Each structure stands twice: as C-alpha cells, then as structure tokens.
Amino acid sequence: MALNRTLGEVRSELQTRLGFGMSGSAGIVNSPIIDSFIRAAQDALYEECEWAELQRAVEFTGGTEQVLFDYPADCNVEKVRLFAVKDNGQYYPLAQGISLGTRNAAGAILQRPFCYMKAAQLEVFPIPDRQYTYRIEYTAALAPLVSDNDRLSINSRMVFLSALVKAKYHYRQPDAQVYEQELQKHIQRIKAGQRTKTVWEAPRSGGRYDPHDYPPGGSFLCR
C-alpha cells in the first residue's frame, strides 16, 4: 500500500492549486494557515469516517493481582472498541465501568476480571486471581503534523480535497462549492462502503468469544 503523502507535499500542492505556487515569499508567509487547513481537514475526516488503516489490536499479559495497565502508545482513549480477557482459549469482553456496588460486592476476592474502567490507565476488576492475557482493540490517534516530513495518518487525497475546500472558501475563490460537492461524494462513498460490509458485533456482557467465530484481527461475532 502506498504511503500517505507528507505535510510538505500536500502543502505544496495546495499552494499551487490556490494560485500561490509561483508567489515566492508570499507562499512561505501563508504556509502556517495552509498547514492549519490540512490539520483541520484531517481531524474532521478522522471523526467522520472509520479508517481501516488506523484500527489496531494488541494483546498483552497481566500478572496476578495486577489491576492497572497503560494504554498502547498510539491509542485514542476515546476510541477503545473492545477490552477483553482471555481464559482457557476463550475471549471474554469486559464490561466498561466499575460501580461502587461492584467494588463493594467483590471486595478483595481474587477472580477473573469481568469489567474495566478508563482513566489515566486501564483498570480491571475484580482483582485478577492469576496471570491473564488481555486484548484491546482501538482506533489509533492521529500522528502529529508539524514538520514537512510528517506523513498524514489517513487517505492523503481525501485530506487534500477537504483542505482545498476550506482554503478556497477562506480565500473566497468562486469554485469552492464545486470541490465541496466532490468531497461530499467521496465521503458518502466511504460511508456507504462501511454500511454495506459484513456487520460484526460484540456479544452481550458476560458472553464469550469463540476464536473461530470472529475474523483474524477482529473481535466481533458475525450477525
């Protein structure tokens, strides 16, 4: 798969398409605002669509009585799709949230965790009675776009088009709406593809995963 383009490459093309390509120092002066259009475009598209290239799954081992775990370095904490514990070859999804009632009821009893809480770290509960393997599935956060060589995290053509729309409206160029319509067609096409693909869903709280019932790298049972 081809690498996404860099910030510098997208900025250069945007400046050319906006008519700043031969403007010398003027092109340098408007670079910060062009970069802001690119970052804003990527941020908006990141929230609007699900990007397969940003989906991650990580498994790790936790020790006996270990209840706190760090998030993966690239994890978007707000986009954790699944946190599960593996026991005797089966995956058991952990319910999100640990109520005071649950803490009081389980107390210091050691057993397989059945719930978790997101905070500065991931906390599992009840306290694990032995070593377990955990699986977390999430959407990766966007990588920083600061230097010219930083690569976009998602489809660079889509980001370019979205940034172009923002810039053309900003500079009051008359063809802004034409590009906006093209952008919306691309977005709808992506969303339509997401709606028509096979739907996978997590089993209800307390259920378990059969390793043969979900796709490699996935976590959801086929509906």
BELHU-V537166 format. One record per pair of residues at least 24 apart in sequence whose C-alpha atoms are under 10 Angstrom apart, sorted by the first residue. I is the first residue (numbers start at 1). J is the second residue. If there is no record, write none. Layout:
i->{I | I}
j->{J | J}
This chain:
i->{3 | 3 | 3 | 3 | 3 | 3 | 4 | 4 | 4 | 4 | 4 | 4 | 4 | 4 | 5 | 5 | 5 | 5 | 5 | 5 | 5 | 5 | 5 | 5 | 5 | 6 | 6 | 6 | 6 | 6 | 6 | 6 | 6 | 6 | 7 | 7 | 7 | 7 | 7 | 7 | 7 | 7 | 7 | 7 | 7 | 7 | 7 | 7 | 8 | 8 | 8 | 8 | 8 | 8 | 8 | 8 | 9 | 9 | 9 | 9 | 9 | 9 | 10 | 10 | 10 | 10 | 10 | 10 | 10 | 10 | 10 | 10 | 10 | 10 | 10 | 11 | 11 | 11 | 11 | 11 | 11 | 11 | 11 | 13 | 13 | 14 | 14 | 14 | 14 | 14 | 14 | 14 | 15 | 15 | 17 | 17 | 18 | 18 | 18 | 18 | 18 | 33 | 34 | 34 | 34 | 34 | 35 | 35 | 35 | 35 | 35 | 36 | 36 | 36 | 36 | 36 | 37 | 37 | 37 | 37 | 37 | 37 | 37 | 37 | 37 | 38 | 38 | 38 | 38 | 38 | 38 | 38 | 38 | 38 | 38 | 38 | 39 | 39 | 39 | 39 | 39 | 39 | 39 | 40 | 40 | 40 | 40 | 41 | 41 | 41 | 41 | 41 | 41 | 41 | 41 | 41 | 42 | 42 | 42 | 42 | 42 | 42 | 42 | 42 | 42 | 42 | 42 | 42 | 43 | 43 | 43 | 43 | 44 | 44 | 45 | 45 | 45 | 45 | 45 | 45 | 46 | 46 | 46 | 46 | 46 | 46 | 46 | 48 | 48 | 49 | 49 | 49 | 49 | 49 | 50 | 50 | 50 | 50 | 51 | 51 | 51 | 51 | 51 | 51 | 51 | 52 | 52 | 52 | 53 | 53 | 53 | 53 | 53 | 54 | 54 | 54 | 54 | 54 | 54 | 54 | 55 | 55 | 55 | 55 | 55 | 55 | 55 | 55 | 55 | 55 | 56 | 56 | 56 | 56 | 56 | 56 | 56 | 56 | 56 | 57 | 57 | 57 | 57 | 57 | 57 | 57 | 57 | 57 | 57 | 57 | 57 | 58 | 58 | 58 | 58 | 58 | 58 | 58 | 59 | 59 | 59 | 59 | 59 | 59 | 59 | 59 | 59 | 60 | 60 | 60 | 60 | 60 | 60 | 61 | 61 | 61 | 61 | 61 | 61 | 61 | 62 | 62 | 62 | 62 | 62 | 62 | 63 | 63 | 63 | 63 | 63 | 63 | 64 | 64 | 64 | 64 | 64 | 64 | 64 | 64 | 65 | 65 | 65 | 65 | 65 | 65 | 65 | 65 | 65 | 65 | 65 | 66 | 66 | 66 | 66 | 66 | 66 | 66 | 66 | 66 | 67 | 67 | 67 | 67 | 67 | 67 | 67 | 67 | 67 | 67 | 68 | 68 | 68 | 68 | 68 | 68 | 68 | 68 | 68 | 68 | 69 | 69 | 69 | 69 | 69 | 70 | 70 | 70 | 70 | 70 | 71 | 71 | 71 | 71 | 71 | 71 | 72 | 72 | 72 | 72 | 73 | 73 | 74 | 74 | 74 | 74 | 74 | 74 | 75 | 75 | 75 | 75 | 75 | 75 | 75 | 76 | 76 | 76 | 76 | 76 | 77 | 77 | 77 | 77 | 77 | 77 | 77 | 77 | 77 | 78 | 78 | 78 | 78 | 79 | 79 | 79 | 79 | 79 | 80 | 80 | 80 | 80 | 80 | 80 | 81 | 81 | 81 | 81 | 81 | 81 | 82 | 82 | 82 | 82 | 82 | 82 | 82 | 82 | 83 | 83 | 83 | 83 | 83 | 83 | 83 | 83 | 83 | 83 | 83 | 84 | 84 | 84 | 84 | 84 | 84 | 84 | 84 | 84 | 84 | 84 | 84 | 85 | 85 | 85 | 85 | 85 | 85 | 85 | 85 | 85 | 85 | 85 | 85 | 86 | 86 | 86 | 86 | 86 | 86 | 86 | 87 | 87 | 87 | 87 | 87 | 87 | 88 | 88 | 89 | 89 | 89 | 89 | 90 | 90 | 90 | 90 | 91 | 91 | 91 | 91 | 91 | 91 | 91 | 91 | 91 | 92 | 92 | 92 | 92 | 92 | 92 | 92 | 92 | 92 | 92 | 92 | 93 | 93 | 93 | 93 | 93 | 93 | 93 | 93 | 93 | 93 | 93 | 93 | 94 | 94 | 94 | 94 | 94 | 94 | 94 | 94 | 95 | 95 | 95 | 95 | 95 | 96 | 96 | 96 | 97 | 97 | 97 | 98 | 98 | 98 | 98 | 102 | 103 | 114 | 114 | 115 | 115 | 135 | 136 | 137 | 137 | 137 | 158 | 158 | 158 | 159 | 161 | 198 | 198 | 199}
j->{151 | 152 | 153 | 154 | 155 | 156 | 150 | 151 | 152 | 153 | 154 | 155 | 156 | 157 | 149 | 150 | 151 | 152 | 153 | 154 | 155 | 156 | 157 | 159 | 160 | 145 | 147 | 148 | 149 | 150 | 151 | 152 | 153 | 156 | 34 | 35 | 38 | 39 | 145 | 146 | 147 | 148 | 149 | 150 | 151 | 152 | 156 | 160 | 35 | 145 | 146 | 147 | 148 | 149 | 150 | 151 | 148 | 149 | 150 | 151 | 156 | 160 | 34 | 35 | 38 | 148 | 151 | 152 | 156 | 157 | 159 | 160 | 161 | 163 | 164 | 35 | 36 | 37 | 38 | 148 | 160 | 163 | 164 | 160 | 164 | 38 | 160 | 161 | 163 | 164 | 167 | 168 | 164 | 167 | 164 | 168 | 164 | 167 | 168 | 171 | 173 | 167 | 163 | 164 | 166 | 167 | 145 | 146 | 147 | 148 | 163 | 145 | 146 | 163 | 166 | 167 | 159 | 160 | 162 | 163 | 164 | 165 | 166 | 167 | 170 | 145 | 152 | 156 | 159 | 160 | 161 | 162 | 163 | 164 | 166 | 167 | 142 | 144 | 145 | 146 | 152 | 159 | 163 | 159 | 162 | 163 | 166 | 158 | 159 | 160 | 161 | 162 | 163 | 164 | 165 | 166 | 142 | 145 | 152 | 153 | 154 | 155 | 156 | 158 | 159 | 160 | 162 | 163 | 142 | 153 | 154 | 159 | 159 | 162 | 154 | 155 | 158 | 159 | 162 | 187 | 139 | 141 | 142 | 153 | 154 | 155 | 159 | 187 | 191 | 187 | 188 | 190 | 191 | 194 | 139 | 190 | 191 | 194 | 139 | 140 | 153 | 154 | 155 | 190 | 194 | 139 | 154 | 194 | 139 | 140 | 153 | 154 | 155 | 138 | 139 | 140 | 141 | 142 | 153 | 154 | 79 | 80 | 81 | 137 | 138 | 139 | 140 | 141 | 217 | 218 | 80 | 81 | 136 | 137 | 138 | 139 | 140 | 217 | 218 | 81 | 82 | 83 | 135 | 136 | 137 | 138 | 139 | 140 | 217 | 218 | 219 | 83 | 134 | 135 | 136 | 137 | 138 | 217 | 83 | 84 | 85 | 86 | 133 | 134 | 135 | 136 | 137 | 85 | 132 | 133 | 134 | 135 | 136 | 85 | 86 | 131 | 132 | 133 | 134 | 135 | 128 | 130 | 131 | 132 | 133 | 134 | 128 | 129 | 130 | 131 | 132 | 133 | 110 | 111 | 127 | 128 | 129 | 130 | 131 | 132 | 108 | 110 | 111 | 124 | 125 | 126 | 127 | 128 | 129 | 130 | 131 | 123 | 124 | 125 | 127 | 128 | 129 | 130 | 131 | 132 | 113 | 116 | 121 | 122 | 123 | 124 | 125 | 126 | 127 | 128 | 116 | 117 | 119 | 120 | 121 | 122 | 123 | 124 | 125 | 127 | 120 | 121 | 122 | 123 | 124 | 119 | 120 | 121 | 122 | 123 | 118 | 119 | 120 | 121 | 122 | 136 | 136 | 137 | 138 | 140 | 140 | 141 | 138 | 139 | 140 | 141 | 142 | 143 | 136 | 137 | 138 | 139 | 140 | 141 | 142 | 138 | 139 | 140 | 141 | 142 | 118 | 119 | 120 | 121 | 122 | 138 | 139 | 140 | 141 | 118 | 138 | 139 | 141 | 137 | 138 | 139 | 140 | 141 | 118 | 136 | 137 | 138 | 139 | 140 | 136 | 137 | 138 | 139 | 202 | 219 | 135 | 136 | 137 | 138 | 202 | 218 | 219 | 220 | 115 | 116 | 117 | 122 | 124 | 134 | 135 | 136 | 137 | 138 | 219 | 113 | 114 | 115 | 116 | 133 | 134 | 135 | 136 | 137 | 208 | 209 | 219 | 112 | 113 | 114 | 115 | 124 | 132 | 133 | 134 | 135 | 136 | 208 | 209 | 112 | 132 | 133 | 134 | 135 | 208 | 209 | 112 | 131 | 132 | 133 | 134 | 208 | 132 | 133 | 133 | 209 | 210 | 211 | 208 | 209 | 210 | 211 | 133 | 134 | 135 | 207 | 208 | 209 | 210 | 211 | 219 | 134 | 135 | 202 | 203 | 204 | 205 | 206 | 207 | 208 | 209 | 210 | 134 | 135 | 136 | 202 | 203 | 204 | 205 | 206 | 207 | 208 | 209 | 219 | 124 | 125 | 134 | 204 | 205 | 206 | 207 | 208 | 124 | 125 | 204 | 205 | 206 | 123 | 124 | 205 | 123 | 124 | 125 | 123 | 124 | 125 | 126 | 126 | 127 | 205 | 206 | 205 | 206 | 219 | 219 | 217 | 218 | 219 | 183 | 186 | 187 | 183 | 186 | 222 | 223 | 223}
